[in-house]
């Protein structure tokens, strides 16, 4: 295979891996957001007590994971030259903190 074809193949593989990395980060972020929302829903119906405190702690942890994963997604986007991140907030809005 000529050297030029090998370079094109390598560049295509690198683009594919970058795209895959973004997709994995987006999936992980969405999972944390979904978990946060589900816990918020359970919290709405939970009366005060130990179970509510456990749910609140789980909600806070899930929301922290979502916030961290959002940060990782933005870092990966910036590494690819994508500097406008409003789309991340539109696609992956972080749920509010629970009380």
N, C-alpha and C positions, 0 to 999 in steps of 0.2 A: 504494500500500500504506500503510495507516495506520501512524503512528509506533510504536504499541505492537507491531504485528506485526514491524516492522523490528528493534526491540529484542530481541524473542524470537528472531528469526532470527540476529541477531548473537551473542546469548548461546549459542545452540545451536552456532554455528560455533566459538566460543571453547572450549566444552566438548569438541567433537570434536577440535580442535587439541591441547588439553591431553592428552586420551586418546591421541592419536596420538604425541605426544612421549614419553609414558611407555612406550608400546609399543616405539618405536624404541630408547629407552635400554635397556629390558629385553632386546630382541633383541641389541643390541650387547654387553651384559654377558654374556648366555648364550653368545655366540660366543667371547668371551675366555675364559670358564670352560671351554668345550669344548676350545679350543685348549690351554689349560693342562693339562687332563686327558690329552689325547692326547700331549702332550710328556712328561708324567710317565710314561705307559705306555711310551713309547720309551726313556726314561731307565732304567727298571727292567732292561731287557735289554742296555743298552749297556755294554760293558766300559770301564774307565778309558782315557783318551786324549783326543786333540784333539776328536774327534767328540762325546764325552760332554760336554766343556766347552762346545762350541757349543750342544748341546741344553740344557744347564743354563742358559746365558745366555738362550736363546729362551724357556725355561720361566719364568725370572724376569721377563722382559719381558712375557710374556703375562699372568702373574699380576699384575704391576703395572697393566696395562691393565684387568684385571678389577676390581682394587681401586679404580682411578680411576673406572671406569664405575659401580661400585656407589655411590661417593660422589655422582656426578652424578645417579643415580637417586634417591637419598635427598634431595638438594637439591631436585629437581623435585617430589618427593612433598610435601616441607615447604612449597614454594611454593603447593601446592594445598590445604594445610591438613591433610595426612595426617602425623601426628606419631608414629605407632606403626610402627616399622620392623622388628620381629621377623619379620614376614612376608617381608621382603626376604631375610633370612638363611635362612629356610625354603625359599623358592623358588630362591634363587641362592646356595647355600653356596660360599664360596671354597675351592678346593682348598688343601691345605697346601703350604708352600714345599718345594721339592725340595732334596736334598743330594747 
